[in-house]
Amino acid sequence: MATSEAIAEPRLIAQERWRPRVNPWIIAATVALAAFMEVLDTSIANVALPHIAGSLGASQDESTWVLTAYLVSNAVVLPMGGWVASIMGRKNFFMFCITIFTISSFLCGIAPSLGMLLLFRVIQGAGGGGLQPMAQAIMADSFEPSKRGLAFSLYGLVAILAPSIGPTLGGWITDNYSWHWIFYINIPVGILTLILTNRLVEDPPWIKADRKNLLNVDGLGIGLLVISMASLQIMLDKGEEKDWFQSNFIRYFGIAFAISFVALLAWEWFAKNPIMELRLFKNRNFATCCFLMLFTGGLLNATTVLQPQFLQAQLGYTATVAGLSLSAGGLVLIFMMPLAGQMISRIPARNIIAFGFCGFVAAYYYSAVHINLGLSFGTASVIRVLQVLFIPFIFISVTTAAYFGLPVQKNNQISGLINFVRNIGGSILISLTNAGVTEIGQFHQNQMLKNLTPSNANLQNQINSLSNVFTRSAGLANANHLAQGQIYNQLQQQSQTLAYQDMYFILCGASLIMIPLTFLLRKNKPGAGGEIAVH
């Protein structure tokens, strides 16, 4: 443990020698606003896709690339932030990203065709990809380590709340104005944050901008990163639609991802000037935090999709009302984030994380038990509250613990990688849970169909009863077919409901497995910054 203390000591000394001139909470609010704008754009366009497709003469299938183009571009830039910041300085890079994001948002709003919209979304995603990690790194350096957990509660509120309110806000704007305004609203926010960043934010002395680093560009690493992330995102986005590996299209992208990702890991590990410092994963604390954040980011994004999806598909809720069922969870986060931020200065991080995953187990078990076709809006809101209630304890503690025992010079890389795995976890678990609901629903449907035979007396009684009802409105010739169709619709609804229940049970079990894994983290000294307790 002496080695960890030796690393941590100069790190703490460096932090005490430098302080930002402005109140760090003002800086945190400024960079959090920019990050909120970016995270919001990962989900705000979801419910507007039918309107975008209709307006630009595209199919519903083609319109989904509006989301994919942004996510691919975003995923590529996220881990590159540390390298780019070393060339132009972190503050300059942050301001550059805000500028690119704001301009491209305007261009997305005026895009005359789907092709142009996709091009501008790629540019927007690239600009947004640098905002999250740089905002987090600026917060990490603006606060002394002992107060960092409370600062990260503000960042956590941004990262968790924005995806939750995105679909609701996007649906309201689209219904009351037009889809163009989901992009236009970024413009005043972008201009404001650009001005505030220029006046308030400064780089600490250990952030040295050196344009010579541009000559040491890791071209192969960037190329492999682009290929692997694009292949992964396309495979995940189109997998269910194309029946996964039954499709040559998905197989090609799966092979491309596997080869390029393995090559990327090998190259970045040994490269002299890598865009991603994978050697940080030699630190057990950091590696464990990345894995826990991968899973936590996946849970947050997957459940944000699962519940509105169930409410709309099975219960007939509108997109706006389904989105509103998530709003109570957002209100709870506003109160829980500061509490979790205070706890990190009093309780070892790994204990808080374990508590959070215990809460996940209870929340997903409750969700599985209460998801049914008679689900009320109130119960749906309670389910969402329970699902997000424990996220702050994990999110803030994992984010804070990722910096333990590592030098401040690595903060840009740390924030880039921790945000990278969170976003990738979201993409993976969204696809897996959606595919799981489809496959499990089909299994339950097949099991139910085995009982729907002509010899089943209950089935025949129900068909006869429904036929009598339909005879009055549709005539005798159509009544029997309508009765059978309604029974089949009920069967589909029931099988899909069982699939959602099973999926929540699976998430409950996965959360249970995470509890012992949290104790791979070394026990830190609460209130002592990044120091690890000596045993």
Secondary structure as the mmCIF struct_conf table of DSSP 4:
data_model
#
loop_
_struct_conf.conf_type_id
_struct_conf.id
_struct_conf.beg_label_comp_id
_struct_conf.beg_label_asym_id
_struct_conf.beg_label_seq_id
_struct_conf.end_label_comp_id
_struct_conf.end_label_asym_id
_struct_conf.end_label_seq_id
HELX_RH_AL_P HELX_RH_AL_P1 ALA A 2 ARG A 17
BEND BEND1 ARG A 21 VAL A 22
HELX_RH_AL_P HELX_RH_AL_P2 PRO A 24 LEU A 40
TURN_TY1_P TURN_TY1_P1 ASP A 41 ALA A 45
HELX_RH_3T_P HELX_RH_3T_P1 ASN A 46 ALA A 48
HELX_RH_AL_P HELX_RH_AL_P3 LEU A 49 LEU A 56
TURN_TY1_P TURN_TY1_P2 GLY A 57 GLY A 57
HELX_RH_AL_P HELX_RH_AL_P4 GLN A 60 SER A 63
TURN_TY1_P TURN_TY1_P3 THR A 64 THR A 64
HELX_RH_AL_P HELX_RH_AL_P5 TRP A 65 VAL A 77
HELX_RH_3T_P HELX_RH_3T_P2 LEU A 78 MET A 80
HELX_RH_AL_P HELX_RH_AL_P6 GLY A 81 MET A 88
HELX_RH_AL_P HELX_RH_AL_P7 ARG A 90 ILE A 110
BEND BEND2 SER A 113 SER A 113
HELX_RH_AL_P HELX_RH_AL_P8 LEU A 114 GLY A 129
TURN_TY1_P TURN_TY1_P4 GLY A 130 GLY A 130
HELX_RH_AL_P HELX_RH_AL_P9 LEU A 131 SER A 142
BEND BEND3 PHE A 143 PHE A 143
HELX_RH_3T_P HELX_RH_3T_P3 PRO A 145 LYS A 147
HELX_RH_AL_P HELX_RH_AL_P10 ARG A 148 ASN A 176
BEND BEND4 TYR A 177 TYR A 177
TURN_TY1_P TURN_TY1_P5 TRP A 179 HIS A 180
HELX_RH_AL_P HELX_RH_AL_P11 TRP A 181 TYR A 184
TURN_TY1_P TURN_TY1_P6 ILE A 185 ILE A 185
HELX_RH_AL_P HELX_RH_AL_P12 ASN A 186 LEU A 200
TURN_TY1_P TURN_TY1_P7 PRO A 205 TRP A 206
HELX_RH_3T_P HELX_RH_3T_P4 ARG A 211 LEU A 214
TURN_TY1_P TURN_TY1_P8 LEU A 215 ASN A 216
HELX_RH_AL_P HELX_RH_AL_P13 GLY A 219 LYS A 238
TURN_TY1_P TURN_TY1_P9 GLY A 239 ASP A 243
HELX_RH_3T_P HELX_RH_3T_P5 TRP A 244 GLN A 246
BEND BEND5 SER A 247 SER A 247
HELX_RH_AL_P HELX_RH_AL_P14 ASN A 248 PHE A 270
BEND BEND6 LYS A 272 ASN A 273
BEND BEND7 ILE A 275 MET A 276
HELX_RH_3T_P HELX_RH_3T_P6 LEU A 278 LYS A 282
BEND BEND8 ASN A 283 ASN A 283
HELX_RH_AL_P HELX_RH_AL_P15 ARG A 284 LEU A 315
HELX_RH_AL_P HELX_RH_AL_P16 ALA A 319 LEU A 324
TURN_TY1_P TURN_TY1_P10 SER A 325 LEU A 326
HELX_RH_AL_P HELX_RH_AL_P17 SER A 327 MET A 343
TURN_TY1_P TURN_TY1_P11 ILE A 344 ARG A 346
BEND BEND9 ILE A 347 ILE A 347
HELX_RH_AL_P HELX_RH_AL_P18 ALA A 349 HIS A 370
BEND BEND10 ASN A 372 ASN A 372
TURN_TY1_P TURN_TY1_P12 LEU A 373 GLY A 374
HELX_RH_AL_P HELX_RH_AL_P19 PHE A 377 LEU A 389
TURN_TY1_P TURN_TY1_P13 PHE A 390 PHE A 390
HELX_RH_AL_P HELX_RH_AL_P20 ILE A 391 ALA A 401
TURN_TY1_P TURN_TY1_P14 ALA A 402 GLY A 405
BEND BEND11 LEU A 406 LEU A 406
HELX_RH_3T_P HELX_RH_3T_P7 VAL A 408 LYS A 410
HELX_RH_AL_P HELX_RH_AL_P21 ASN A 411 LEU A 449
TURN_TY1_P TURN_TY1_P15 LYS A 450 ASN A 451
TURN_TY1_P TURN_TY1_P16 PRO A 454 SER A 455
HELX_RH_AL_P HELX_RH_AL_P22 ALA A 457 ALA A 474
HELX_RH_AL_P HELX_RH_AL_P23 LEU A 476 LEU A 517
HELX_RH_3T_P HELX_RH_3T_P8 THR A 518 LEU A 520
BEND BEND12 LEU A 521 LEU A 521
HELX_LH_PP_P HELX_LH_PP_P1 ARG A 522 LYS A 523
STRN STRN1 ASN A 524 ASN A 524
TURN_TY1_P TURN_TY1_P17 PRO A 526 GLY A 527
BEND BEND13 ALA A 528 ALA A 528
TURN_TY1_P TURN_TY1_P18 GLY A 529 GLY A 530
HELX_LH_PP_P HELX_LH_PP_P2 GLU A 531 GLU A 531
STRN STRN2 ILE A 532 ILE A 532
HELX_LH_PP_P HELX_LH_PP_P3 ALA A 533 VAL A 534
#
